[in-house]
Amino acid sequence: MTTYPPKITFGELRASGVRDVLVYCRDHKCGHHIAISADRWPDHIRLSDIEPDFVCTACGAEVRPKFSRARMGTG
Ligand SMILES: [Zn+2]
């Protein structure tokens, strides 16, 4: 599983061939994660910029700033 540093931008993410990202819940006991298309954010936005926009829909905790490829083996 690949995790990207929060300072990476969505433009850089897309340039690496990633179209979808996984966002993980901060709570290990919850472990909820969602896959989101990266296409919704413009190229200059950093992953860290969108962290405040996410709250876990399962437990209500802030999400962990952890983004991964939603699909494996395509790159
Ligand atoms: Zn959660």
N, CA, C, O and the ligand as a Tripos MOL2 file, in Angstrom:
@<TRIPOS>MOLECULE
protein
  301   299    76     0     0
PROTEIN
NO_CHARGES

@<TRIPOS>ATOM
      1 N           0.8410   -1.1980    0.0000 N.3       1 MET1
      2 CA          0.0000    0.0000    0.0000 C.3       1 MET1
      3 C           0.8780    1.2500    0.0000 C.2       1 MET1
      4 O           1.8170    1.3650    0.7880 O.2       1 MET1
      5 N           0.5700    2.1460   -0.8590 N.am      2 THR2
      6 CA          1.3540    3.3690   -0.9700 C.3       2 THR2
      7 C           0.6530    4.4980   -0.2240 C.2       2 THR2
      8 O          -0.5460    4.7140   -0.3970 O.2       2 THR2
      9 N           1.4030    5.2150    0.6040 N.am      3 THR3
     10 CA          0.8670    6.3710    1.2870 C.3       3 THR3
     11 C           1.6090    7.6110    0.8220 C.2       3 THR3
     12 O           2.8390    7.6300    0.7690 O.2       3 THR3
     13 N           0.8600    8.6300    0.4910 N.am      4 TYR4
     14 CA          1.4620    9.8390   -0.0220 C.3       4 TYR4
     15 C           1.6100   10.8660    1.0880 C.2       4 TYR4
     16 O           0.7530   10.9680    1.9660 O.2       4 TYR4
     17 N           2.6980   11.6280    1.0490 N.am      5 PRO5
     18 CA          2.8640   12.7010    2.0410 C.3       5 PRO5
     19 C           1.8170   13.7760    1.8170 C.2       5 PRO5
     20 O           1.4800   14.0860    0.6740 O.2       5 PRO5
     21 N           1.2970   14.3520    2.9040 N.am      6 PRO6
     22 CA          0.2220   15.3350    2.7800 C.3       6 PRO6
     23 C           0.5930   16.5470    1.9480 C.2       6 PRO6
     24 O          -0.2930   17.2380    1.4430 O.2       6 PRO6
     25 N           1.8890   16.8240    1.7910 N.am      7 LYS7
     26 CA          2.2850   18.0240    1.0600 C.3       7 LYS7
     27 C           2.1700   17.8470   -0.4530 C.2       7 LYS7
     28 O           2.2920   18.8090   -1.2110 O.2       7 LYS7
     29 N           1.9360   16.6180   -0.8790 N.am      8 ILE8
     30 CA          1.7810   16.3870   -2.3090 C.3       8 ILE8
     31 C           0.4910   17.0440   -2.7950 C.2       8 ILE8
     32 O          -0.5050   17.0850   -2.0720 O.2       8 ILE8
     33 N           0.5150   17.5500   -4.0070 N.am      9 THR9
     34 CA         -0.6840   18.1730   -4.5600 C.3       9 THR9
     35 C          -1.4570   17.1580   -5.3890 C.2       9 THR9
     36 O          -0.9390   16.1100   -5.7760 O.2       9 THR9
     37 N          -2.7110   17.5030   -5.6460 N.am     10 PHE10
     38 CA         -3.5140   16.5990   -6.4540 C.3      10 PHE10
     39 C          -2.9990   16.5410   -7.8890 C.2      10 PHE10
     40 O          -3.1590   15.5300   -8.5730 O.2      10 PHE10
     41 N          -2.3820   17.6330   -8.3400 N.am     11 GLY11
     42 CA         -1.7830   17.5960   -9.6630 C.3      11 GLY11
     43 C          -0.6730   16.5570   -9.7180 C.2      11 GLY11
     44 O          -0.5700   15.7910  -10.6760 O.2      11 GLY11
     45 N           0.1570   16.5380   -8.6750 N.am     12 GLU12
     46 CA          1.2380   15.5640   -8.6100 C.3      12 GLU12
     47 C           0.6940   14.1520   -8.4610 C.2      12 GLU12
     48 O           1.2360   13.1960   -9.0160 O.2      12 GLU12
     49 N          -0.3830   14.0430   -7.7050 N.am     13 LEU13
     50 CA         -0.9950   12.7380   -7.5090 C.3      13 LEU13
     51 C          -1.5030   12.1840   -8.8440 C.2      13 LEU13
     52 O          -1.2690   11.0260   -9.1880 O.2      13 LEU13
     53 N          -2.1920   13.0340   -9.5690 N.am     14 ARG14
     54 CA         -2.7060   12.5970  -10.8690 C.3      14 ARG14
     55 C          -1.5770   12.3160  -11.8380 C.2      14 ARG14
     56 O          -1.6660   11.4090  -12.6640 O.2      14 ARG14
     57 N          -0.5020   13.1080  -11.7320 N.am     15 ALA15
     58 CA          0.6330   12.9000  -12.6190 C.3      15 ALA15
     59 C           1.2750   11.5360  -12.3850 C.2      15 ALA15
     60 O           1.9040   10.9750  -13.2830 O.2      15 ALA15
     61 N           1.1120   11.0070  -11.1700 N.am     16 SER16
     62 CA          1.6730    9.6970  -10.8690 C.3      16 SER16
     63 C           0.7240    8.5790  -11.2680 C.2      16 SER16
     64 O           1.0130    7.4020  -11.0470 O.2      16 SER16
     65 N          -0.4060    8.9460  -11.8540 N.am     17 GLY17
     66 CA         -1.3230    7.9440  -12.3760 C.3      17 GLY17
     67 C          -2.4420    7.5750  -11.4290 C.2      17 GLY17
     68 O          -3.1980    6.6430  -11.7040 O.2      17 GLY17
     69 N          -2.5680    8.2900  -10.3070 N.am     18 VAL18
     70 CA         -3.5990    7.9770   -9.3260 C.3      18 VAL18
     71 C          -4.8670    8.7620   -9.6440 C.2      18 VAL18
     72 O          -4.8290    9.9800   -9.8170 O.2      18 VAL18
     73 N          -5.9640    8.0650   -9.7170 N.am     19 ARG19
     74 CA         -7.2420    8.7140   -9.9970 C.3      19 ARG19
     75 C          -8.1470    8.7340   -8.7760 C.2      19 ARG19
     76 O          -9.0300    9.5840   -8.6670 O.2      19 ARG19
     77 N          -7.9320    7.8130   -7.8700 N.am     20 ASP20
     78 CA         -8.7560    7.7330   -6.6690 C.3      20 ASP20
     79 C          -7.8510    7.6290   -5.4490 C.2      20 ASP20
     80 O          -6.7640    7.0570   -5.5220 O.2      20 ASP20
     81 N          -8.3010    8.1820   -4.3360 N.am     21 VAL21
     82 CA         -7.5310    8.1060   -3.1040 C.3      21 VAL21
     83 C          -8.3930    7.5000   -2.0030 C.2      21 VAL21
     84 O          -9.6170    7.6310   -2.0090 O.2      21 VAL21
     85 N          -7.7340    6.8380   -1.0600 N.am     22 LEU22
     86 CA         -8.4300    6.3120    0.1030 C.3      22 LEU22
     87 C          -8.1280    7.2070    1.2900 C.2      22 LEU22
     88 O          -6.9730    7.5520    1.5390 O.2      22 LEU22
     89 N          -9.1730    7.5820    2.0240 N.am     23 VAL23
     90 CA         -9.0230    8.4030    3.2200 C.3      23 VAL23
     91 C          -9.4240    7.5560    4.4150 C.2      23 VAL23
     92 O         -10.5190    6.9940    4.4550 O.2      23 VAL23
     93 N          -8.5140    7.4690    5.4010 N.am     24 TYR24
     94 CA         -8.7270    6.5740    6.5380 C.3      24 TYR24
     95 C          -9.1530    7.3240    7.7810 C.2      24 TYR24
     96 O          -8.7320    8.4560    8.0220 O.2      24 TYR24
     97 N         -10.0020    6.6680    8.5730 N.am     25 CYS25
     98 CA        -10.3970    7.2060    9.8740 C.3      25 CYS25
     99 C          -9.1980    7.2260   10.8110 C.2      25 CYS25
    100 O          -8.3440    6.3410   10.7660 O.2      25 CYS25
    101 N          -9.1450    8.2430   11.6570 N.am     26 ARG26
    102 CA         -8.0480    8.3940   12.6040 C.3      26 ARG26
    103 C          -8.1010    7.3300   13.6960 C.2      26 ARG26
    104 O          -7.0770    6.9740   14.2800 O.2      26 ARG26
    105 N          -9.2920    6.8310   13.9620 N.am     27 ASP27
    106 CA         -9.4780    5.8600   15.0410 C.3      27 ASP27
    107 C          -9.1890    4.4420   14.5390 C.2      27 ASP27
    108 O          -9.8790    3.9300   13.6570 O.2      27 ASP27
    109 N          -8.1670    3.8250   15.1100 N.am     28 HIS28
    110 CA         -7.7920    2.4810   14.6670 C.3      28 HIS28
    111 C          -8.9040    1.4780   14.9230 C.2      28 HIS28
    112 O          -9.0790    0.5370   14.1490 O.2      28 HIS28
    113 N          -9.6480    1.6660   15.9850 N.am     29 LYS29
    114 CA        -10.7110    0.7200   16.3140 C.3      29 LYS29
    115 C         -11.8450    0.8020   15.3080 C.2      29 LYS29
    116 O         -12.5870   -0.1620   15.1190 O.2      29 LYS29
    117 N         -11.9760    1.9400   14.6700 N.am     30 CYS30
    118 CA        -13.0230    2.1250   13.6720 C.3      30 CYS30
    119 C         -12.5480    1.5730   12.3300 C.2      30 CYS30
    120 O         -13.1520    0.6590   11.7680 O.2      30 CYS30
    121 N         -11.4650    2.1430   11.8350 N.am     31 GLY31
    122 CA        -10.8810    1.6320   10.6070 C.3      31 GLY31
    123 C         -11.6780    1.9460    9.3520 C.2      31 GLY31
    124 O         -11.3970    1.4150    8.2780 O.2      31 GLY31
    125 N         -12.6650    2.8030    9.4910 N.am     32 HIS32
    126 CA        -13.4810    3.1370    8.3350 C.3      32 HIS32
    127 C         -12.6450    3.9080    7.3110 C.2      32 HIS32
    128 O         -11.8340    4.7610    7.6700 O.2      32 HIS32
    129 N         -12.8540    3.5980    6.0560 N.am     33 HIS33
    130 CA        -12.1860    4.3600    5.0150 C.3      33 HIS33
    131 C         -13.0970    4.4980    3.8130 C.2      33 HIS33
    132 O         -14.0030    3.6950    3.5880 O.2      33 HIS33
    133 N         -12.8280    5.5350    3.0580 N.am     34 ILE34
    134 CA        -13.6310    5.7850    1.8650 C.3      34 ILE34
    135 C         -12.7110    6.0470    0.6850 C.2      34 ILE34
    136 O         -11.6080    6.5690    0.8460 O.2      34 ILE34
    137 N         -13.1560    5.6950   -0.4560 N.am     35 ALA35
    138 CA        -12.4440    5.9840   -1.6940 C.3      35 ALA35
    139 C         -13.0900    7.1930   -2.3590 C.2      35 ALA35
    140 O         -14.3080    7.2480   -2.5330 O.2      35 ALA35
    141 N         -12.2620    8.1470   -2.7210 N.am     36 ILE36
    142 CA        -12.7530    9.3800   -3.3220 C.3      36 ILE36
    143 C         -11.9890    9.6480   -4.6100 C.2      36 ILE36
    144 O         -10.7730    9.4640   -4.6780 O.2      36 ILE36
    145 N         -12.7100   10.0790   -5.6140 N.am     37 SER37
    146 CA        -12.0440   10.4530   -6.8490 C.3      37 SER37
    147 C         -11.2430   11.7230   -6.6340 C.2      37 SER37
    148 O         -11.7470   12.6930   -6.0680 O.2      37 SER37
    149 N         -10.0000   11.7200   -7.0840 N.am     38 ALA38
    150 CA         -9.1390   12.8990   -6.9370 C.3      38 ALA38
    151 C          -9.5080   13.9880   -7.9300 C.2      38 ALA38
    152 O          -9.0000   15.1060   -7.8490 O.2      38 ALA38
    153 N         -10.3840   13.6650   -8.8590 N.am     39 ASP39
    154 CA        -10.7180   14.6180   -9.9100 C.3      39 ASP39
    155 C         -11.4890   15.8350   -9.3980 C.2      39 ASP39
    156 O         -11.5870   16.8550  -10.0810 O.2      39 ASP39
    157 N         -12.0350   15.7100   -8.1830 N.am     40 ARG40
    158 CA        -12.8730   16.7970   -7.6720 C.3      40 ARG40
    159 C         -12.0620   17.9810   -7.1690 C.2      40 ARG40
    160 O         -12.6200   19.0560   -6.9480 O.2      40 ARG40
    161 N         -10.7640   17.8090   -6.9840 N.am     41 TRP41
    162 CA         -9.9350   18.9000   -6.4990 C.3      41 TRP41
    163 C          -8.9810   19.3920   -7.5810 C.2      41 TRP41
    164 O          -8.4620   18.5930   -8.3610 O.2      41 TRP41
    165 N          -8.7460   20.7080   -7.6310 N.am     42 PRO42
    166 CA         -7.8260   21.2610   -8.6330 C.3      42 PRO42
    167 C          -6.3740   20.9010   -8.3250 C.2      42 PRO42
    168 O          -6.0400   20.4930   -7.2120 O.2      42 PRO42
    169 N          -5.5310   21.0590   -9.3250 N.am     43 ASP43
    170 CA         -4.1530   20.5870   -9.2480 C.3      43 ASP43
    171 C          -3.3370   21.2220   -8.1260 C.2      43 ASP43
    172 O          -2.4370   20.5770   -7.5870 O.2      43 ASP43
    173 N          -3.6300   22.4730   -7.7600 N.am     44 HIS44
    174 CA         -2.7770   23.1790   -6.8070 C.3      44 HIS44
    175 C          -3.1150   22.8580   -5.3470 C.2      44 HIS44
    176 O          -2.3890   23.2700   -4.4420 O.2      44 HIS44
    177 N          -4.1990   22.1340   -5.1150 N.am     45 ILE45
    178 CA         -4.6010   21.7970   -3.7510 C.3      45 ILE45
    179 C          -3.7360   20.6570   -3.2190 C.2      45 ILE45
    180 O          -3.5360   19.6490   -3.8970 O.2      45 ILE45
    181 N          -3.2220   20.8280   -1.9880 N.am     46 ARG46
    182 CA         -2.4620   19.7590   -1.3470 C.3      46 ARG46
    183 C          -3.4010   18.8330   -0.5880 C.2      46 ARG46
    184 O          -4.4950   19.2210   -0.1780 O.2      46 ARG46
    185 N          -2.9410   17.5920   -0.4130 N.am     47 LEU47
    186 CA         -3.7550   16.6430    0.3430 C.3      47 LEU47
    187 C          -4.0430   17.1750    1.7410 C.2      47 LEU47
    188 O          -5.1350   16.9790    2.2720 O.2      47 LEU47
    189 N          -3.0530   17.8530    2.3390 N.am     48 SER48
    190 CA         -3.2260   18.3650    3.6970 C.3      48 SER48
    191 C          -4.2910   19.4630    3.7460 C.2      48 SER48
    192 O          -4.8870   19.7120    4.7940 O.2      48 SER48
    193 N          -4.5240   20.1110    2.6120 N.am     49 ASP49
    194 CA         -5.4970   21.2000    2.5760 C.3      49 ASP49
    195 C          -6.9290   20.7170    2.7650 C.2      49 ASP49
    196 O          -7.7880   21.4730    3.2180 O.2      49 ASP49
    197 N          -7.1830   19.4740    2.4230 N.am     50 ILE50
    198 CA         -8.5620   18.9860    2.4610 C.3      50 ILE50
    199 C          -8.8590   18.1770    3.7140 C.2      50 ILE50
    200 O          -9.9990   17.7670    3.9310 O.2      50 ILE50
    201 N          -7.8310   17.9400    4.5510 N.am     51 GLU51
    202 CA         -8.0500   17.1620    5.7640 C.3      51 GLU51
    203 C          -9.1940   17.6880    6.6210 C.2      51 GLU51
    204 O          -9.9970   16.8910    7.1070 O.2      51 GLU51
    205 N          -9.2980   19.0090    6.8280 N.am     52 PRO52
    206 CA        -10.3890   19.5110    7.6770 C.3      52 PRO52
    207 C         -11.7670   19.2560    7.0970 C.2      52 PRO52
    208 O         -12.7700   19.3850    7.8000 O.2      52 PRO52
    209 N         -11.8290   18.8970    5.8270 N.am     53 ASP53
    210 CA        -13.1210   18.6960    5.1880 C.3      53 ASP53
    211 C         -13.7180   17.3360    5.4740 C.2      53 ASP53
    212 O         -14.8740   17.0760    5.1380 O.2      53 ASP53
    213 N         -12.9330   16.4640    6.0980 N.am     54 PHE54
    214 CA        -13.3980   15.1060    6.2810 C.3      54 PHE54
    215 C         -13.6570   14.7680    7.7350 C.2      54 PHE54
    216 O         -12.8360   15.0550    8.6060 O.2      54 PHE54
    217 N         -14.7820   14.1660    7.9880 N.am     55 VAL55
    218 CA        -15.0930   13.5850    9.2840 C.3      55 VAL55
    219 C         -15.6190   12.1840    9.0110 C.2      55 VAL55
    220 O         -16.3980   11.9790    8.0790 O.2      55 VAL55
    221 N         -15.1930   11.2180    9.8240 N.am     56 CYS56
    222 CA        -15.6080    9.8380    9.6170 C.3      56 CYS56
    223 C         -17.1220    9.7250    9.7010 C.2      56 CYS56
    224 O         -17.7360   10.1920   10.6600 O.2      56 CYS56
    225 N         -17.7100    9.1120    8.7080 N.am     57 THR57
    226 CA        -19.1570    8.9510    8.6990 C.3      57 THR57
    227 C         -19.6020    7.7960    9.5820 C.2      57 THR57
    228 O         -20.7920    7.6470    9.8600 O.2      57 THR57
    229 N         -18.6360    6.9630   10.0320 N.am     58 ALA58
    230 CA        -18.9730    5.8080   10.8580 C.3      58 ALA58
    231 C         -18.9240    6.1440   12.3430 C.2      58 ALA58
    232 O         -19.7990    5.7240   13.1000 O.2      58 ALA58
    233 N         -17.8950    6.9090   12.7760 N.am     59 CYS59
    234 CA        -17.7290    7.1680   14.2020 C.3      59 CYS59
    235 C         -17.6530    8.6540   14.5270 C.2      59 CYS59
    236 O         -17.7080    9.0210   15.7010 O.2      59 CYS59
    237 N         -17.5290    9.5090   13.5340 N.am     60 GLY60
    238 CA        -17.5230   10.9380   13.7780 C.3      60 GLY60
    239 C         -16.1660   11.5240   14.0940 C.2      60 GLY60
    240 O         -16.0480   12.7310   14.3080 O.2      60 GLY60
    241 N         -15.1120   10.6690   14.1270 N.am     61 ALA61
    242 CA        -13.7730   11.1650   14.4120 C.3      61 ALA61
    243 C         -13.2150   11.8970   13.2010 C.2      61 ALA61
    244 O         -13.6810   11.7210   12.0760 O.2      61 ALA61
    245 N         -12.2080   12.7210   13.4580 N.am     62 GLU62
    246 CA        -11.4950   13.3160   12.3460 C.3      62 GLU62
    247 C         -10.7780   12.2100   11.5850 C.2      62 GLU62
    248 O         -10.3270   11.2280   12.1750 O.2      62 GLU62
    249 N         -10.6780   12.3740   10.3010 N.am     63 VAL63
    250 CA        -10.0110   11.3480    9.5140 C.3      63 VAL63
    251 C          -8.5020   11.5120    9.5950 C.2      63 VAL63
    252 O          -7.9800   12.6020    9.8310 O.2      63 VAL63
    253 N          -7.8380   10.4160    9.3950 N.am     64 ARG64
    254 CA         -6.3890   10.4210    9.3480 C.3      64 ARG64
    255 C          -5.9310   10.9170    7.9800 C.2      64 ARG64
    256 O          -6.4650   10.4940    6.9540 O.2      64 ARG64
    257 N          -4.9550   11.7990    7.9610 N.am     65 PRO65
    258 CA         -4.4560   12.3010    6.6770 C.3      65 PRO65
    259 C          -3.6150   11.2660    5.9700 C.2      65 PRO65
    260 O          -2.4070   11.4290    5.8010 O.2      65 PRO65
    261 N          -4.2570   10.2220    5.5690 N.am     66 LYS66
    262 CA         -3.5530    9.1250    4.9300 C.3      66 LYS66
    263 C          -4.2410    8.8040    3.6190 C.2      66 LYS66
    264 O          -5.4280    8.4780    3.5920 O.2      66 LYS66
    265 N          -3.5110    8.8950    2.5620 N.am     67 PHE67
    266 CA         -4.0960    8.7080    1.2520 C.3      67 PHE67
    267 C          -3.3470    7.6000    0.5270 C.2      67 PHE67
    268 O          -2.1170    7.5530    0.5360 O.2      67 PHE67
    269 N          -4.0790    6.7450   -0.0770 N.am     68 SER68
    270 CA         -3.4670    5.6250   -0.7720 C.3      68 SER68
    271 C          -4.1360    5.4350   -2.1210 C.2      68 SER68
    272 O          -5.2140    5.9640   -2.3940 O.2      68 SER68
    273 N          -3.4720    4.6770   -2.9330 N.am     69 ARG69
    274 CA         -4.0940    4.2830   -4.1820 C.3      69 ARG69
    275 C          -5.3350    3.4640   -3.8860 C.2      69 ARG69
    276 O          -5.3050    2.5350   -3.0790 O.2      69 ARG69
    277 N          -6.4140    3.8160   -4.5430 N.am     70 ALA70
    278 CA         -7.6270    3.0280   -4.3610 C.3      70 ALA70
    279 C          -7.5600    1.7530   -5.1920 C.2      70 ALA70
    280 O          -8.1870    0.7470   -4.8600 O.2      70 ALA70
    281 N          -6.8090    1.8070   -6.2490 N.am     71 ARG71
    282 CA         -6.6110    0.6230   -7.0660 C.3      71 ARG71
    283 C          -5.1370    0.2590   -7.0570 C.2      71 ARG71
    284 O          -4.2640    1.1210   -7.1530 O.2      71 ARG71
    285 N          -4.8840   -1.0120   -6.9410 N.am     72 MET72
    286 CA         -3.5140   -1.4760   -6.9190 C.3      72 MET72
    287 C          -3.1430   -2.1040   -8.2490 C.2      72 MET72
    288 O          -3.9830   -2.6920   -8.9300 O.2      72 MET72
    289 N          -1.8870   -1.9740   -8.6050 N.am     73 GLY73
    290 CA         -1.3880   -2.7010   -9.7490 C.3      73 GLY73
    291 C          -1.7150   -2.0930  -11.0950 C.2      73 GLY73
    292 O          -1.6020   -2.7540  -12.1280 O.2      73 GLY73
    293 N          -2.1220   -0.8290  -11.0860 N.am     74 THR74
    294 CA         -2.4340   -0.2060  -12.3550 C.3      74 THR74
    295 C          -1.2850    0.6570  -12.8690 C.2      74 THR74
    296 O          -1.2720    1.0690  -14.0290 O.2      74 THR74
    297 N          -0.3180    0.9250  -11.9840 N.am     75 GLY75
    298 CA          0.7540    1.8340  -12.3730 C.3      75 GLY75
    299 C           1.9410    1.1100  -12.9510 C.2      75 GLY75
    300 O           2.9270    1.7430  -13.3270 O.2      75 GLY75
    301 ZN        -14.2670    6.2140   12.2080 Zn       76 ZN76
@<TRIPOS>BOND
     1     1     2 1
     2     2     3 1
     3     3     4 2
     4     3     5 am
     5     5     6 1
     6     6     7 1
     7     7     8 2
     8     7     9 am
     9     9    10 1
    10    10    11 1
    11    11    12 2
    12    11    13 am
    13    13    14 1
    14    14    15 1
    15    15    16 2
    16    15    17 am
    17    17    18 1
    18    18    19 1
    19    19    20 2
    20    19    21 am
    21    21    22 1
    22    22    23 1
    23    23    24 2
    24    23    25 am
    25    25    26 1
    26    26    27 1
    27    27    28 2
    28    27    29 am
    29    29    30 1
    30    30    31 1
    31    31    32 2
    32    31    33 am
    33    33    34 1
    34    34    35 1
    35    35    36 2
    36    35    37 am
    37    37    38 1
    38    38    39 1
    39    39    40 2
    40    39    41 am
    41    41    42 1
    42    42    43 1
    43    43    44 2
    44    43    45 am
    45    45    46 1
    46    46    47 1
    47    47    48 2
    48    47    49 am
    49    49    50 1
    50    50    51 1
    51    51    52 2
    52    51    53 am
    53    53    54 1
    54    54    55 1
    55    55    56 2
    56    55    57 am
    57    57    58 1
    58    58    59 1
    59    59    60 2
    60    59    61 am
    61    61    62 1
    62    62    63 1
    63    63    64 2
    64    63    65 am
    65    65    66 1
    66    66    67 1
    67    67    68 2
    68    67    69 am
    69    69    70 1
    70    70    71 1
    71    71    72 2
    72    71    73 am
    73    73    74 1
    74    74    75 1
    75    75    76 2
    76    75    77 am
    77    77    78 1
    78    78    79 1
    79    79    80 2
    80    79    81 am
    81    81    82 1
    82    82    83 1
    83    83    84 2
    84    83    85 am
    85    85    86 1
    86    86    87 1
    87    87    88 2
    88    87    89 am
    89    89    90 1
    90    90    91 1
    91    91    92 2
    92    91    93 am
    93    93    94 1
    94    94    95 1
    95    95    96 2
    96    95    97 am
    97    97    98 1
    98    98    99 1
    99    99   100 2
   100    99   101 am
   101   101   102 1
   102   102   103 1
   103   103   104 2
   104   103   105 am
   105   105   106 1
   106   106   107 1
   107   107   108 2
   108   107   109 am
   109   109   110 1
   110   110   111 1
   111   111   112 2
   112   111   113 am
   113   113   114 1
   114   114   115 1
   115   115   116 2
   116   115   117 am
   117   117   118 1
   118   118   119 1
   119   119   120 2
   120   119   121 am
   121   121   122 1
   122   122   123 1
   123   123   124 2
   124   123   125 am
   125   125   126 1
   126   126   127 1
   127   127   128 2
   128   127   129 am
   129   129   130 1
   130   130   131 1
   131   131   132 2
   132   131   133 am
   133   133   134 1
   134   134   135 1
   135   135   136 2
   136   135   137 am
   137   137   138 1
   138   138   139 1
   139   139   140 2
   140   139   141 am
   141   141   142 1
   142   142   143 1
   143   143   144 2
   144   143   145 am
   145   145   146 1
   146   146   147 1
   147   147   148 2
   148   147   149 am
   149   149   150 1
   150   150   151 1
   151   151   152 2
   152   151   153 am
   153   153   154 1
   154   154   155 1
   155   155   156 2
   156   155   157 am
   157   157   158 1
   158   158   159 1
   159   159   160 2
   160   159   161 am
   161   161   162 1
   162   162   163 1
   163   163   164 2
   164   163   165 am
   165   165   166 1
   166   166   167 1
   167   167   168 2
   168   167   169 am
   169   169   170 1
   170   170   171 1
   171   171   172 2
   172   171   173 am
   173   173   174 1
   174   174   175 1
   175   175   176 2
   176   175   177 am
   177   177   178 1
   178   178   179 1
   179   179   180 2
   180   179   181 am
   181   181   182 1
   182   182   183 1
   183   183   184 2
   184   183   185 am
   185   185   186 1
   186   186   187 1
   187   187   188 2
   188   187   189 am
   189   189   190 1
   190   190   191 1
   191   191   192 2
   192   191   193 am
   193   193   194 1
   194   194   195 1
   195   195   196 2
   196   195   197 am
   197   197   198 1
   198   198   199 1
   199   199   200 2
   200   199   201 am
   201   201   202 1
   202   202   203 1
   203   203   204 2
   204   203   205 am
   205   205   206 1
   206   206   207 1
   207   207   208 2
   208   207   209 am
   209   209   210 1
   210   210   211 1
   211   211   212 2
   212   211   213 am
   213   213   214 1
   214   214   215 1
   215   215   216 2
   216   215   217 am
   217   217   218 1
   218   218   219 1
   219   219   220 2
   220   219   221 am
   221   221   222 1
   222   222   223 1
   223   223   224 2
   224   223   225 am
   225   225   226 1
   226   226   227 1
   227   227   228 2
   228   227   229 am
   229   229   230 1
   230   230   231 1
   231   231   232 2
   232   231   233 am
   233   233   234 1
   234   234   235 1
   235   235   236 2
   236   235   237 am
   237   237   238 1
   238   238   239 1
   239   239   240 2
   240   239   241 am
   241   241   242 1
   242   242   243 1
   243   243   244 2
   244   243   245 am
   245   245   246 1
   246   246   247 1
   247   247   248 2
   248   247   249 am
   249   249   250 1
   250   250   251 1
   251   251   252 2
   252   251   253 am
   253   253   254 1
   254   254   255 1
   255   255   256 2
   256   255   257 am
   257   257   258 1
   258   258   259 1
   259   259   260 2
   260   259   261 am
   261   261   262 1
   262   262   263 1
   263   263   264 2
   264   263   265 am
   265   265   266 1
   266   266   267 1
   267   267   268 2
   268   267   269 am
   269   269   270 1
   270   270   271 1
   271   271   272 2
   272   271   273 am
   273   273   274 1
   274   274   275 1
   275   275   276 2
   276   275   277 am
   277   277   278 1
   278   278   279 1
   279   279   280 2
   280   279   281 am
   281   281   282 1
   282   282   283 1
   283   283   284 2
   284   283   285 am
   285   285   286 1
   286   286   287 1
   287   287   288 2
   288   287   289 am
   289   289   290 1
   290   290   291 1
   291   291   292 2
   292   291   293 am
   293   293   294 1
   294   294   295 1
   295   295   296 2
   296   295   297 am
   297   297   298 1
   298   298   299 1
   299   299   300 2
@<TRIPOS>SUBSTRUCTURE
     1 MET1         2 RESIDUE 1 A MET
     2 THR2         6 RESIDUE 1 A THR
     3 THR3        10 RESIDUE 1 A THR
     4 TYR4        14 RESIDUE 1 A TYR
     5 PRO5        18 RESIDUE 1 A PRO
     6 PRO6        22 RESIDUE 1 A PRO
     7 LYS7        26 RESIDUE 1 A LYS
     8 ILE8        30 RESIDUE 1 A ILE
     9 THR9        34 RESIDUE 1 A THR
    10 PHE10       38 RESIDUE 1 A PHE
    11 GLY11       42 RESIDUE 1 A GLY
    12 GLU12       46 RESIDUE 1 A GLU
    13 LEU13       50 RESIDUE 1 A LEU
    14 ARG14       54 RESIDUE 1 A ARG
    15 ALA15       58 RESIDUE 1 A ALA
    16 SER16       62 RESIDUE 1 A SER
    17 GLY17       66 RESIDUE 1 A GLY
    18 VAL18       70 RESIDUE 1 A VAL
    19 ARG19       74 RESIDUE 1 A ARG
    20 ASP20       78 RESIDUE 1 A ASP
    21 VAL21       82 RESIDUE 1 A VAL
    22 LEU22       86 RESIDUE 1 A LEU
    23 VAL23       90 RESIDUE 1 A VAL
    24 TYR24       94 RESIDUE 1 A TYR
    25 CYS25       98 RESIDUE 1 A CYS
    26 ARG26      102 RESIDUE 1 A ARG
    27 ASP27      106 RESIDUE 1 A ASP
    28 HIS28      110 RESIDUE 1 A HIS
    29 LYS29      114 RESIDUE 1 A LYS
    30 CYS30      118 RESIDUE 1 A CYS
    31 GLY31      122 RESIDUE 1 A GLY
    32 HIS32      126 RESIDUE 1 A HIS
    33 HIS33      130 RESIDUE 1 A HIS
    34 ILE34      134 RESIDUE 1 A ILE
    35 ALA35      138 RESIDUE 1 A ALA
    36 ILE36      142 RESIDUE 1 A ILE
    37 SER37      146 RESIDUE 1 A SER
    38 ALA38      150 RESIDUE 1 A ALA
    39 ASP39      154 RESIDUE 1 A ASP
    40 ARG40      158 RESIDUE 1 A ARG
    41 TRP41      162 RESIDUE 1 A TRP
    42 PRO42      166 RESIDUE 1 A PRO
    43 ASP43      170 RESIDUE 1 A ASP
    44 HIS44      174 RESIDUE 1 A HIS
    45 ILE45      178 RESIDUE 1 A ILE
    46 ARG46      182 RESIDUE 1 A ARG
    47 LEU47      186 RESIDUE 1 A LEU
    48 SER48      190 RESIDUE 1 A SER
    49 ASP49      194 RESIDUE 1 A ASP
    50 ILE50      198 RESIDUE 1 A ILE
    51 GLU51      202 RESIDUE 1 A GLU
    52 PRO52      206 RESIDUE 1 A PRO
    53 ASP53      210 RESIDUE 1 A ASP
    54 PHE54      214 RESIDUE 1 A PHE
    55 VAL55      218 RESIDUE 1 A VAL
    56 CYS56      222 RESIDUE 1 A CYS
    57 THR57      226 RESIDUE 1 A THR
    58 ALA58      230 RESIDUE 1 A ALA
    59 CYS59      234 RESIDUE 1 A CYS
    60 GLY60      238 RESIDUE 1 A GLY
    61 ALA61      242 RESIDUE 1 A ALA
    62 GLU62      246 RESIDUE 1 A GLU
    63 VAL63      250 RESIDUE 1 A VAL
    64 ARG64      254 RESIDUE 1 A ARG
    65 PRO65      258 RESIDUE 1 A PRO
    66 LYS66      262 RESIDUE 1 A LYS
    67 PHE67      266 RESIDUE 1 A PHE
    68 SER68      270 RESIDUE 1 A SER
    69 ARG69      274 RESIDUE 1 A ARG
    70 ALA70      278 RESIDUE 1 A ALA
    71 ARG71      282 RESIDUE 1 A ARG
    72 MET72      286 RESIDUE 1 A MET
    73 GLY73      290 RESIDUE 1 A GLY
    74 THR74      294 RESIDUE 1 A THR
    75 GLY75      298 RESIDUE 1 A GLY
    76 ZN76       301 GROUP 0 **** ****
